[in-house]
Amino acid sequence: MVELFTALTKNIVLMTAFTAWTVAQILKSITAYYKHSEFKKERLVGAGGMPSSHTSLVVSLATAVGIKEGWNSAIFAVALILAGIVMYDAAGVRQAAGKQAKVINKLVKEVRAEHTIREDRLKELLGHTPLEVLAGALLGMVMAYLFNRYY
């Protein structure tokens, strides 16, 4: 078990992606604190917010693979396609689902005021704005560059 842990910590691509995700989650917590003037533990692991940690993770992964294996390698192509899908989902599908949840929550609140209805709030912060995705991508590229240079 110790050998596995040691091998994983020496995997520069894996450590780059994990670190990029962690840094993005910390930055997300900080930006949420400044925006709402209160610390929310959920921001340390939750989806949505600035910057996109999903994007940071997959872009750092693709960039680290490109640096290590070559920009014309098949594995870089796979990582790049994965990053594109995740970024599209973050800024498209999940953002739309979050907007729909916001509208549904408002409708439930209005109906509840008039009738007895159980209120199960839907999670509204699911996706990202294009700016949040861009910030996550830039963070991912920077993390991959720094890991490659100093790790």
N, C-alpha and C positions, 0 to 999 in steps of 0.2 A: 504494500500500500504506500509506503514511504517512497519507493522507487517511482511509482506512478505520479505521485504529487510532485516529486522533483522533476520528472520528465515534463510534466505539464507547465511548471513554472519556467522551464528553460525553452519552451516553445514560444518564440518571439511573436509569431502571428497571433496565437491564442492570447498571450499576455497583452498585446497591443489592443485587441478587440475588447477584452475584459476591462482594461484600464480606461479606454475611451468611453465605454458604457458607464463606468463608475464616475468618471469626471463629469460626464453629461448629466447624470442623475444629481450630483452635488450642485452643479451649476443651475439645474432646473429648480432645485430646492431654494437656492439663493434668489433666483429671479422671481419665484413665486412669493418669497418672503417680502421682497421689495414691492411687489405688485399689490399684495393683500395685507401687508403689515402684520402678518402672523405666520408662525412656522407650522407647516403641516407635514407630519411624518410620511403621509401617503406619497408626497412628492419625491421621496427618496427612492421609491420603487415603482411608482405609478406611471401610466402612459399619459401622453399629451404634455404640453408645456415647452418652454424654451431652455435649451435646445433639444432637438429630437435625439433621444438616446438610442433609439432603434437605428436611426440613420447614422449616428456616430459610430455605432458598433459595426454595421455592415460596410460602411465606407472605409473605416480603419482596417477592417479585415481585407477588403479588396485591395486597398493601397499597400498594405503590408505584404500580401501575396504577390502583387505586381513587382514590388521592390525585391523580394526574395527569390521569386521563381521566374521573373521576367514578364514584361508587359505583353509579350506575344504568346504566353503559355496558355494552355487549355484551362488550367485551374484558375488563372486570373480571369479568363472569360466567364467561367462559372460564377466566381465571386462578384464580378461586375454586374452580371444579369441578376443575381440575387439582390444586390444593393439597389438596382433599379426597381425591382418589384417591391421591395420593402419601402422605398421612398415614395413610390406611386401610391401604395396602400396607405402610408402615413398621412400624406397630404390630400389624398382623394377619398377613398372609401371610408377610412376611419374618421376623417374630419366630417364627412357628410352624415355618418351615423351619430356623431356627437351633436351635430346641429339638430337632427331629428329627435334625439333624446331630450334636448332642451325644449323643443316645441311640445313634445308629449308631456314632459314634466309640468309645463305651464298649463296645458289643458287639464291634466289631472288635478292641479291645484284649484283651477277655476270650477271644475265640476264638483270637487270635494267641498267647496264653500257652499254649494247649493244642495248637495245630497251626501249621503253617507257612502263613502268610497274609501277603500283601503289605499293608502299612499305608499307605493313602492317606487322610490325615485330611481330613475335610470342614470347611469354614469354619463355625464355630459362631456367630460374632458377625455376624449378618446384619440383624436387625431391631431394633426399639426397644420399650421399655416405654412405656406411656401418658405417664409423667412425662417421659421423654426427648423424646417428640413434643411435649408441651406446652411444655417448655423451648425447643425449637427454634422453635415457633410464636411464643412471646413474644419471642425474640431476633429473629426475622424482622420482627415488627411494629415493634420498637424501632429496628432498623436502617433500615427504610423511613421511619419518622418522622424520625430523625436526618438521613438523606440529604435528605429533602424540605426540612427546615428549614435545613441548613447547606451543602448542595452546590450 
